[in-house]
Amino acid sequence: MAELDTRDEHAHPVRDPHAEPSVEWGWHGSFPRTTRIGGWAIVATLLLMMIGNHEGRVEDLWLVGLAVTIAIVLVSDQIQRRTSWRR
């Protein structure tokens, strides 16, 4: 099988049509701090939703379960960020 040529006749790299579009204008990151703040805001909102006029406790279990799950993900992400340089 012949090797694919990744350069055109003028020795310029060929642009990959499947490449990330943000690479063209120089930004291909995310908002990690905003994402963590938003995650904690969601945890607080879920716990505040327990205050209300519902009578059953099934709703409370779901709210607490979801809040704890999101909190575990946020804490594990924080631990991973602190120890990632050691690997």
Secondary structure, 3 states (H helix, E strand, C coil): CCCCCCECCCCCECCCCCCCHHHHHCCCCCCHHHHHHHHHHHHHHHHHCCCCCCCCCHHHHHHHHHHHHHHHHHHHHHHHHHHHHHC
